[in-house]
């Protein structure tokens, strides 16, 4: 099961790479473009596999299901703090290395949940 989860993560990265890679658009032929886009469907399917396996192991790790509000709030706060830390850290690094930063990027880094910057983290958090 863990190997399938690793393969799913690899397929998600491959899908993102094929869609959002820094490709030379002028040098791409229709055949090359088709080859790159063949990896796109791997992303959503692999994300579903990853979520199902993660949910299964999470369910199995809790022998008795006891709703602990304090524990769940702590987990949610931890995810929120990690997201904010990395978002602000990357923004600071970007500001230190680049002089022209659009206001929209700064706002998305400061308010990532409100402006739906990291949809995956928001969906996982909810």
C-alpha positions as CSV (number, residue, x, y, z in Angstrom):
1,X,0.0,0.0,0.0
2,X,2.8,2.4,0.8
3,X,4.5,1.7,-2.5
4,X,1.2,2.5,-4.3
5,X,1.1,5.8,-2.4
6,X,4.6,6.6,-3.4
7,X,3.8,5.9,-7.1
8,X,0.7,8.1,-6.7
9,X,2.8,11.0,-5.4
10,X,5.2,10.5,-8.3
11,X,2.3,10.5,-10.8
12,X,1.0,13.8,-9.3
13,X,4.4,15.4,-9.7
14,X,4.6,14.1,-13.2
15,X,1.2,15.6,-14.0
16,X,2.1,19.0,-12.6
17,X,5.4,18.9,-14.5
18,X,3.7,18.2,-17.8
19,X,1.2,20.9,-17.3
20,X,3.2,23.7,-15.6
21,X,6.7,22.9,-16.8
22,X,8.7,25.7,-18.3
23,X,8.4,24.5,-21.9
24,X,9.5,26.4,-24.9
25,X,6.1,27.0,-26.5
26,X,7.5,28.0,-29.9
27,X,9.5,24.8,-30.2
28,X,6.7,22.3,-29.3
29,X,5.2,20.4,-32.1
30,X,1.6,19.0,-31.9
31,X,3.0,15.5,-31.3
32,X,5.3,16.7,-28.5
33,X,2.5,18.6,-26.9
34,X,0.2,15.5,-27.0
35,X,3.0,13.4,-25.4
36,X,3.3,16.0,-22.6
37,X,-0.4,16.2,-22.0
38,X,-0.8,12.4,-21.8
39,X,0.5,12.7,-18.2
40,X,-2.2,15.2,-17.2
41,X,-4.9,12.6,-16.3
42,X,-2.5,10.9,-13.9
43,X,-2.8,13.8,-11.5
44,X,-6.5,13.6,-10.5
45,X,-6.5,9.8,-10.5
46,X,-3.4,9.6,-8.4
47,X,-4.7,12.3,-6.0
48,X,-7.8,10.1,-5.4
49,X,-5.6,7.0,-4.8
50,X,-3.4,9.0,-2.4
51,X,-6.4,10.3,-0.4
52,X,-8.0,6.9,-0.2
53,X,-4.8,5.2,1.1
54,X,-4.1,8.0,3.5
55,X,-7.7,7.9,4.9
56,X,-7.4,4.1,5.2
57,X,-4.2,4.3,7.3
58,X,-5.6,7.1,9.3
59,X,-8.7,5.1,10.1
60,X,-6.7,2.0,11.0
61,X,-4.3,3.9,13.3
62,X,-7.2,5.0,15.5
63,X,-8.4,1.7,17.1
64,X,-11.3,3.5,18.9
65,X,-12.8,6.5,17.2
66,X,-13.0,9.2,19.9
67,X,-13.7,12.7,18.8
68,X,-11.2,14.8,20.6
69,X,-12.0,18.4,19.7
70,X,-8.8,19.7,21.3
71,X,-6.6,17.2,19.4
72,X,-8.4,18.0,16.1
73,X,-8.0,21.8,16.7
74,X,-4.4,21.3,17.5
75,X,-3.9,19.4,14.1
76,X,-5.8,22.1,12.2
77,X,-3.8,24.9,13.8
78,X,-0.5,23.0,13.1
79,X,-1.4,22.7,9.4
80,X,-2.4,26.4,9.3
81,X,0.8,27.5,11.0
82,X,3.0,25.4,8.7
83,X,1.3,26.8,5.6
84,X,1.6,30.4,6.8
85,X,5.3,29.8,7.8
86,X,6.2,28.5,4.4
87,X,4.1,31.0,2.5
88,X,5.6,34.0,4.4
89,X,9.1,32.5,4.2
90,X,9.0,32.0,0.4
91,X,7.6,35.6,0.1
92,X,10.5,37.0,2.1
93,X,13.0,35.1,0.0
94,X,11.2,36.3,-3.2
95,X,11.3,39.9,-2.0
96,X,15.0,39.7,-1.1
97,X,15.9,38.3,-4.6
98,X,13.4,40.2,-6.8
99,X,12.7,43.9,-6.7
100,X,9.4,44.0,-8.6
101,X,6.8,42.0,-6.7
102,X,3.2,42.5,-7.7
103,X,0.8,43.3,-4.9
104,X,-1.4,40.4,-5.9
105,X,1.4,37.9,-5.1
106,X,2.1,39.6,-1.7
107,X,-1.6,39.4,-0.8
108,X,-1.8,35.7,-1.8
109,X,1.2,34.9,0.3
110,X,-0.1,36.8,3.4
111,X,-3.7,35.4,3.0
112,X,-3.3,32.0,1.3
113,X,-6.5,30.5,2.7
114,X,-8.7,33.5,2.1
115,X,-7.5,34.0,-1.5
116,X,-7.5,30.2,-2.3
117,X,-3.8,30.1,-3.1
118,X,-3.2,26.6,-1.8
119,X,-6.4,24.7,-2.6
120,X,-5.0,21.4,-1.6
121,X,-4.1,22.5,1.9
122,X,-7.5,24.2,2.3
123,X,-9.3,21.0,1.1
124,X,-7.2,18.8,3.5
125,X,-7.8,21.2,6.3
126,X,-11.5,21.2,5.9
